[in-house]
Amino acid sequence: MDVFFKDIEYQKQFDKYGFVKIKMFTEDEVNIFKEFYKSLSIHDEIKYGFSVSIDQMNDEVRMRLNTFFKSQVFPRFEQFLNHPKYFTGSFMIKEPYPTGTVAAHQDWTFVEEEIFQSLMCWISLDKTDITNGAMAFLKGSHRFFDQVRGFPCPLVPEPVEEYRYKLMPYLNVIDTEPGEVLIFDNKTIHGSFPNTSDKTRHGISITLTQASADFIAYYLNPTINGKYELIKYKVEDDFFDKYNNPKFHQFFKNKKLLEDLVEIERIALTPQKKDWNALQVLLNENENYFNNANEEKFGKLICEQEKWHLQELSKFRNNTKEPLLQRIKKKYFS
């Protein structure tokens, strides 16, 4: 793979841990970004505690967002990265709600990952720490799994889904100052604890890759029953002007394919699994240790949210024969 970072020390940290923190934006720039967010008048309407502007159903709002991110935010990355190519951007907002845990997960697959890397660049617009939902990572976890991740979420099984809440106490919380950026591989397992402060936490995510890479997306075939078949599409950088996860759910519910995109191939997905003991070995080898303080502070909240999340997952998939859902029902609803 090509060297992504111009600074070799940043590249070494990124290769080892799967993420790196860099100061990239000034206080004045951060204030401009926050003022733009206020001008959009978009809110966490369902009161979950975490919202992303990319999920807005209004196409014009998403186009306005991407135009802003591409012209006003993305150019700064060209100073730090070799030949980056913009894909999409989103505000990542954590309201002060106790239910706002974002459980350990990986992001979607956007490139041929055996050849290229795609990066999520999380821009901190506020001072963040454990109290208001700072970003947190499993070190080295970009090497844990090599399964593709597709739409719609959470219908497509993820390698970490069985342990996504169990992994939370192992996450390394990274405090940030406004203007600092956390750059991480889309394969890196990450999440965040709820915002238990009394103020909203603001962030921006920019997704990018190398200029030589083509963008792709995987979509769960809605016309196939009884197995997971993913359709691989070639996509352009206006993909999220037209689509987002809520729209994929609508398409899937109506058994519609993405006919305006170029289909590359169809693959049968066999979800990758590791037993907990094997995963613990990887955690320890990569310096991820159980944090008793975070478990004591958030364990009860996370347990309740896990129960809700798994109920919702069961509704989404509507497949009582799936082994994971059988274990869920036995654990919580027997």
N, C-alpha and C positions, 0 to 999 in steps of 0.2 A: 504494500500500500504506500501511497505517496506520503511524504511528511507534511502534516497539516499546519503545524505551528512554525512561525518564523523564528521564535525563540526556542532553542533546543532544550532548555530546561523545562519549559512548559510542555514540550513534546514528551519528555521523559516522564514527567508527572502524569500526563494524560495516558501514556502507554501503560504505566504501572497500575494506576488507580481507576482509570476510566473517566476521570473528571479533573478539572483544574479551575482555580479561581484567579481572575485577572481584573484589575481596576481599569475600566475602559471609558467611563462617562463622567462628566462633571456634575456638580450639584445643579447648575443652571439647566443643563440638558435633562436631568432627571425631572426637574420641575416642569419643563416643557412637555415631557412625556405624560406626566400626571394630569396636566391641564388638558391635554388632548383626550385622555381617557374620560375626564369629567364631561367634556363636550359631547360625548357619545350618549350619555344618559342610559347606560346599560347596567343592569343590577342582577344580583343573585335572587331571581324571582322565586325559586323553589326553597330557599332558605336552607340549603344543604351546608353552606359554609365555604364552598369552593366553586368558583365559576371561571370559565374560559371564554373569551370573546369569540373564538373561532366557532363556538357552538351556536352563535346567533343565526337564526333562520332567515334573516333579511339579507339577501345577496348583496344589496348595495352597501350595507354596513360592513360586510366582510371585505368587499372590494375597497372600500375607503380605508379600512384598517391595513390591508396589504399594501396599498399605495403609500401610506404613511410609513410603515415599517421598512419598506424597500428603499424609500428615498431618504428618510430621516434617521434611520437606525442602522440598517445593514451596512452602509459604506464604512462605518468604523471598524468592522471586522476585517476589512481588507488591509488594515494596518497591522493586524496581528496574525492573519492566516494566509496561507499560500493559495491563491486562486479560488476563493470560496464562491459558491453559487447559491443564491437565495431560493428558498422554497416557500415558506410561509411564516407568519408571525401571529401572536395572540397575546392579549393581556391575561395574566394569571392572577386572579384576585382571591384572597382569603378573607372573608368576613369573620368577625368575632363570634363564631358559633362553636359549641363543643363537639358538633357532629362532623367537623370539617377535616377529619383524617383522610389523607390521600394515601392509601395502602401501597406497600411495595409493589412495583410493577416495572415493565419495560415499555418503551414507546413503540409506535408502529414502525414497520419496515418501509423505507422509502427508496433504498438503492440496493444493488447487488452487493450484499455485505461481505461476501467472500473476496471481493475485489476492492470495494470502496467503503467509506464510512460516512454516515450522516450524523450531524451533531445537533443537539438541542443546546441553545445558548440562553440561559435564564438570567435576565437582567434585574438586579435588585433595585427597586425604587424606594424602598424604606430600609431602615436598619432592621435586620431580622435575627432572631435567635429561637430557642426552643419554645418560648412563650407565645410567639405569634406566627408559627408555621414556617420556620426556616426550612430550606431544602436539605435533604438528607440522602446519603448514598451508601451502598455496599461497595467497599473498595474491591477493585478487580473483577466485579461482577459482569463486566462486558465480555468476559471469557467463560462465563458459567454455562450459557446455552447458545445454540446457533439456529434456533427455530425462527421461521418468519412469523411476523405478527400482523394481523390484518383487521379489516373492518367487516361488520360493525362491532364495536366493543360494547358489551363483553361477550358477544355471541361466539367469537373465535377464541378457543382455549389458549391461555398463555402458560408458558412453562412454570411461572412462579405462582399461579393463582391459588393453588392448594395451601401455600404457606405465606401468602401475602401479608396477613396480619401477624402470624407467628414470627416473621422476619423483622417486624417493626422495632423491637428493642435492640436489634443488631445494627440498625442504621447509624451512620456517622453524621450527626447534625453539623452543618457548616454555617456559622454565623457570617453575616454579610453587612457591609455598609452600602448606602445608596451609591449607585454607579459601578459597583462591582458586578462581575459577570461570572456565573458558573457555567463552564462549557463541558458538556458530557456526551459520550457516545449514546445513541438511541438504544443501544443494547444494555447500557448500565442500569442496574436495578436501583430505583430511587423512590422517594415518597416524602411525605411531610406530616407532622403531627398537627392537631387542630390549633387554630388561633384562639388562645384563651385570654388575650389582652382585650382592651376595650376600643381598639382602633383597627381599621382595615389594613391588611398587608397587600401592597401592590407589587406586581412584577410583570415583566414582558418575556415571552419566549420567542426566539428566532430559530427556525430550523433551516439548516443549510448543508451543503455537501461540497465535494470537489467539482471544479468546472468540467472535468472530463466525464463525470458520472451522469447517467440518465436517471430520471426519477421514475419510480414504479410504485404500484399500490396493489395490495391483495384484498380481494373482496370474497366473502363467503357465498358460494353458489346457493341461491335461495330455491333453486328448482330441484335440488338433490336432497333426499331424505335418508337418514340412517348413517351418514358418514360426513366427514368434513372435507369438502372439495373447495379449494381456493382458486379463484380466477386471477391471474396475474395480468395487470394492465400497464401499458406505458402511459405516463401522465406528464403534463407540462407544469410550469410553475404557476399557472392560474388554476390549478386543481382545486384549491380550497376557496377560490372565488365561487365555484359552482357546487362543491360538495362539502359536507362535514359529517360528523358521526350521527347526529340526529337524522339527517337526510338519508344516510345509509340504512338506518333502521326503517325508514319509510319505504325505501326501495325493496329492502329484504322482506318486509311484511307483505308487500304487493307482488312478491316473486319477480321483481324486475332486474334485469342485467343492466350494465352501464354501457349502453349501446353507442354512445358518442365517443367512447374511448377505444384505443387500439388494444385488442386482446393479444397477449403474447403466448400464454399457455395455461393449462389447468393442472393443478397438482393435488394429490391426495395428502391431506395433512394428518400425520400421526403425532399427537401432542407429546413433546418430550417430557419425561418425568425423572426426577431423582428422589430417592427416599431421603427422609430427614437426616439420617446419619451421614449419608454421602454429602448432603448440602452443608452440614455442620463442619465437615472436614474442609470444604472449600472456604467457608466463612473464616475459620481459624487460620488457614494458610494465607489468607489475604488480609489478616489483621482486623477482622470484624468481630467484636466481642459483645456479649450480652451486657446491656446497660441497665443495671438494677434501678437507678434513679428514674429513668424514663418509664420503665415498666411500672414502678410504684405510682408515678404521677398520672400516667395515661392508660394503664392496663385495663381498668374497669370500663372506661369510655370506649376503648378500642374493641373490647369484647362485645359490648352492646352493638357497636357499629358493624362488627363482623357478622353478627347474627342477622341484622337487617340486610347487609350486602348479600349474604348467601341466600336469603329469602328472595331477593330481587333477581339474583342470578338464576335461581330455580324457575322463576316465572319467565324470564327471558328465554331460557333454553327449552323449557317445557318438555324435558326428556328425563323421566324418572328412572330410566334404565342406566343413565350415565353413572359410572362408579363413584365419581367425586360427589355427585348429588346424593347418592345413596348414603355416603359417609356423613354428609351434611345433615341429612334427615335423622340419621341415627344419633348424631351428636347433640342436635338441638331440639328435635321435635318428636322424639319417641316418648 
